[in-house]
Amino acid sequence: MPTAVSLETDFLFVAHPGHELCVHGWLEQVRPTVFVLTDGSGRSGQSRINSTTKVLTNAGAKTGSIYARLSDPEIYRAILDHNFDVFLGLTEEFAQALARHEALSVAGDAIEGFNPAHDVCRLIINAAVDIVRDRQARLIVNKEFLLVGRHDSYPDELRPDATWLQLSDEAFQRKLKMARGFDELKLEIDAALDGDLQVLRRHPELSTNLMIEHNSTGIEAYRIECLRPAQGSFASLKQFHNRRPFYEEYGERGVTQGNYERVIRFHEHILPIAESLEDFAGRAKRGECRAKATTN
């Protein structure tokens, strides 16, 4: 493993265990403090956080105070029920962690419209960074990375503003070893390394509605890692005002098949969370409120 070097990021915040594999080479170099929103249990009820702990331990990274805080059913229920207090509390707790440790920057999931928990994680990151930037009057670099989209699809002219890694053979093999050893994601990882998505293998009819340039070039695509400057929440969400995100159609299929009771929708559920977090961040910056941090 290479000696840790300082790039630009101290904290990593992801929605589900396993997302850290997307930036494993960067993880080894920076060794950030890692926050994980959910346990990744899905409908199976089986947490996959222990596998992420192994990845982080091998990379020399640390765990943060928010670590598998919610089960997947819990976060989806909070989204569906407009339980904004859950997300405000997590935002306040993350903001306090950023401030307490004087974090220089943070990286995390990008908004892609693939899974609502991924997008909500980004909304929390953006709001927390906004609060701390104002409270402490200092810069915090905010980066995002794609989970489904191809990292090498980032425009050439914007690459100087991104953290861009092309992994050596040794680093790439370590990344592949950790990915293949992540047992709970075996089907998803096997599909990804073949240049496919597991969800499309199960539901090929949904491929026409996946408006993401996902990896279709196979294993070598994962040698490249790109952490790009994060867009503002509403700038990222704008794309879904006139077209439905993938998770809506996938949710509709799940309801039809009896897997879900209700469908998470952009306009009804995700956009109101973004608006609530923006209002909270604005009031927090003005000193008008401080949400109760969510703790175990």
Beta strands, then each sheet from edge to edge (+ up, - down):
strand 1: 11-14
strand 2: 33-38
strand 3: 62-70
strand 4: 105-109
strand 5: 141-145
strand 6: 163-166
strand 7: 224-229
sheet 1: 3+ 2+ 1+ 4+ 5+ 7- 6+
end
